[in-house]
Amino acid sequence: MSKLNLTEDPYLHSKGLVICRGIHPPHTFGIFSGQNPLEFSFSLVLLEISTIIAISHFIRYLLKPLRQPRIISELLGGIIVGPSVLSRSKGFRNFIFPDTADYALKNIGLIGFMYFLFISGVKTDLTQIKNVGKKQWYIAIFGVSIPMLCSLFIGLALQKSMEKELARASSMLGVTSELAITAFPVIYPIIRELNLLSSEIGRMSLSTALISDIIGIQFVVIFEAAKQAEHKSMAALWFLIYSFLIGASIFGGVRQIMIWIIKATPEGKSVEQIYVVFILLGVLLTGFLCDLGGIAVANGPLWLGLAIPDGPPLGATLVEKTETIVMDILMPFSFAYVGMFTDISSIYTHWPHLQPLFFMALTAYLVKMVTVLFTSYFFNMPFRDCLALSLVLSLRGEVELLIFIHWMDLKMITRPYFTMLVLMTIGVTSIVTPLISIVYDPTRPYMINTRRNIQHTSLNTELNIIACIHDEENVFGIINILFEVSNSTAPRTSMVHALHLMELVGRAAPIFIDHQESVNTDQNPIHNVLKHFGGENITINLYTSYSPKRSMYQDICKLALEKKASLIILPFYKGTQVLTRQGVQLVNSNVLNHAPCSVGIYVDQGASPTSNNYNVGRRSSINNFALLFMGGSDAREALSYADRIAANPDVSLTAIRFLSHNGEGDNEIEKKLDDGLVTWFWVKNEGNEKVVYKEVVVKNGEDTIAALHTLQNEQFFDLWILGRNQGINPVLLQGLTHWSAQNELGVIGDFLVSMNSGTTTSILVMQQQILRGQEPTSLGFLQKIATCQ
């Protein structure tokens, strides 16, 4: 080998065949020493990542009103810094993205894709596929096979006009299969952004995409083997053997190690840091081993993620420790890498050559949408749900981008093809995502016209109640409330559906468990306590829901709808408790807005019972309860609930009705309804010595507060029961509406919590079911303000 003396060959310099660059250390001494920081690799990388992230977040802010998912803003951010926009300027490119930056950009971008697929695999539970119904199987199979065949037919018809490498049989197989498959890692983050994870369509989309992904993995392996066979026939065989060994090692050996790590982790504790470090290093190692054998480099990390059991402790710890840095630091490099290879101007001059692939992709996308639509409609799904499902399964994203990059590495496509496919990906996802929000409303089934509340439920009819529990602190307070309404002499029963709400961590798909149907022994301490609560007049059914806080209300409302519940009871946290239980307030607000029945918000301020001082069903002390009746549908619901409690021999009830002076501000319709219910209550309980009825006349909110203070000073109450806000005379709240801080409790409920702070007095705030199309009764401007509060 001869050594070339570049100074003796100026011809190479003149033709640009040799580029000479100075070798700099990674760090600069600074501008004050006369050095340019951008000539040093580390400083350049810092500027690049800052620029990319800033542009992406700015675009995301601009597109937020248009309901665009995060991937669109990040892709557009990558395209903007690429040769399509900013890098068209040689000055900008040489300043921010010089030739030497491509190497770092590409490799960091690929690492970002690797860890993205790893995290997606960790969140995926392959064992759930055995619970998938035949509907999802048919939709997935037809949704892949029919678009693939139609796209293949178009490809064969236009094969002669294709470029040689793209026209090969192996390339046609790879292209048509990829265009027809829906990737689970793509639709999950978009469904999560749309808050559809716990919805019917969200669950069905995830399970269908999981089947599609399994089919897609098989096609990827076949495609890779076919590419190997083009160079050497035996290479395909060795490739398949090597792929099998890698897969068997991961799912057979590595998974057993992961199970051992979980067993070695004490219950309630996080996985040790050393295990997390080695698993994250394993992502890079599996990528290297796959690349060593010619397997697509991202397959290894995906398989490794799938081998790790999802959820706590291991899956949750891995997601918690890696998701932010992967999604917010590494992935912007990935999208910048895509953007640097996207050149919109290249499409115009190459359009005749791009048409065959364009029509293949367009055919696959449209046929897939139509196929999913009609297949799901065949299974008697509502048309709007069918359309929403077809739109969701049409989404494109990160997995497709990575495959396009792989096609470029295999010389199947060039930059114009890549640019066209990226733009089609952006076009499909940006159009489909807002349409999903328009077509499908997950709350629509919950707003019903059938009355399901306490007031209109006959006393001799079984009362169905949904009791929501977040942690052990809620259990005894909920039991107290249920005990009072069920432990009466009336010949009626209560069916309580206790729903334990758990935040979804380290998992992609929400999980809903009906413990009546589960064969596993339940070791949950909350359920163990509830199992012993019951008796002649009450039956307990146990459920557990794992879902994000944003969509947790969907599981609550769905269970209430299915069980025809008349009441949902939700716990309320106040003060410092809110900081440790982030998102509970959002859950309560969403349930109040969308519940198919009445809702009770329970503020438990009583001392938590212990095994020494609490014995369900054997208390002999009298509990003093107070009912505040301020008018309106919520107040009537509170009165109806209090009437049931009044039948309990261990309860003393004081009912206080607030009236405005001279009837000022009264809504005549509401006033008549209030008078009728109050009269019925008084006549019914006239002979009950433990029920006391009072009336208080006030002129404004100040008088209302003064009356509440007087009541508290006259007698200690264990529980205050009141309506939330619908239909309250605005005069009773005059001057108070701006003071309320807790929207879930209403103005008076919020004041009672503050007034009884530091005591053991609890508060139950009731909201009567809001029927479809029914607005809260309101006449004046002040009443509108009160209702909004």
HELIX and SHEET records of a PDB file:
HELIX    1   1 LEU A    6  GLU A    8  5                                   3    
HELIX    2   2 PRO A   10  SER A   14  1                                   5    
HELIX    3   3 ILE A   31  SER A   33  5                                   3    
HELIX    4   4 PRO A   37  GLU A   39  5                                   3    
HELIX    5   5 SER A   41  LEU A   63  1                                  23    
HELIX    6   6 LYS A   64  LEU A   66  5                                   3    
HELIX    7   7 ARG A   70  VAL A   81  1                                  12    
HELIX    8   8 LEU A   86  ARG A   88  5                                   3    
HELIX    9   9 LYS A   90  ILE A   96  1                                   7    
HELIX   10  10 ALA A  101  LYS A  123  1                                  23    
HELIX   11  11 LEU A  126  ASN A  131  5                                   6    
HELIX   12  12 LYS A  134  ALA A  157  1                                  24    
HELIX   13  13 GLN A  159  SER A  161  5                                   3    
HELIX   14  14 LYS A  164  ALA A  167  1                                   4    
HELIX   15  15 ALA A  169  ALA A  180  1                                  12    
HELIX   16  16 PHE A  184  GLU A  193  1                                  10    
HELIX   17  17 GLU A  200  HIS A  231  1                                  32    
HELIX   18  18 SER A  233  ALA A  248  1                                  16    
HELIX   19  19 SER A  249  VAL A  254  3                                   6    
HELIX   20  20 ARG A  255  ALA A  264  1                                  10    
HELIX   21  21 GLN A  273  LEU A  292  1                                  20    
HELIX   22  22 ASN A  299  ALA A  307  1                                   9    
HELIX   23  23 LEU A  314  ILE A  325  1                                  12    
HELIX   24  24 VAL A  326  LEU A  330  3                                   5    
HELIX   25  25 MET A  331  MET A  340  1                                  10    
HELIX   26  26 SER A  345  PHE A  378  1                                  34    
HELIX   27  27 PHE A  383  VAL A  392  1                                  10    
HELIX   28  28 GLU A  398  ASP A  409  1                                  12    
HELIX   29  29 ARG A  415  VAL A  439  1                                  25    
HELIX   30  30 ARG A  444  TYR A  446  5                                   3    
HELIX   31  31 GLU A  472  SER A  486  1                                  15    
HELIX   32  32 PRO A  525  LYS A  531  1                                   7    
HELIX   33  33 LYS A  549  SER A  551  5                                   3    
HELIX   34  34 MET A  552  GLU A  562  1                                  11    
HELIX   35  35 GLN A  577  THR A  580  1                                   4    
HELIX   36  36 VAL A  584  HIS A  594  1                                  11    
HELIX   37  37 SER A  633  ALA A  646  1                                  14    
HELIX   38  38 HIS A  661  GLY A  663  5                                   3    
HELIX   39  39 GLU A  668  LYS A  684  1                                  17    
HELIX   40  40 GLY A  701  GLU A  714  1                                  14    
HELIX   41  41 PRO A  730  LEU A  733  5                                   4    
HELIX   42  42 GLY A  746  MET A  755  1                                  10    
HELIX   43  43 PHE A  781  CYS A  788  1                                   8    
SHEET    1   A11 ILE A 511  ASP A 514  0                                        
SHEET    2   A11 ILE A 538  SER A 547 -1                                        
SHEET    3   A11 SER A 494  GLU A 503  1                                        
SHEET    4   A11 LEU A 463  ILE A 469  1                                        
SHEET    5   A11 LEU A 567  PRO A 571  1                                        
SHEET    6   A11 SER A 598  VAL A 603  1                                        
SHEET    7   A11 SER A 762  GLN A 767 -1                                        
SHEET    8   A11 LEU A 719  GLY A 723  1                                        
SHEET    9   A11 ASN A 623  PHE A 629  1                                        
SHEET   10   A11 VAL A 651  SER A 660  1                                        
SHEET   11   A11 VAL A 691  VAL A 698  1                                        
END                                                                             
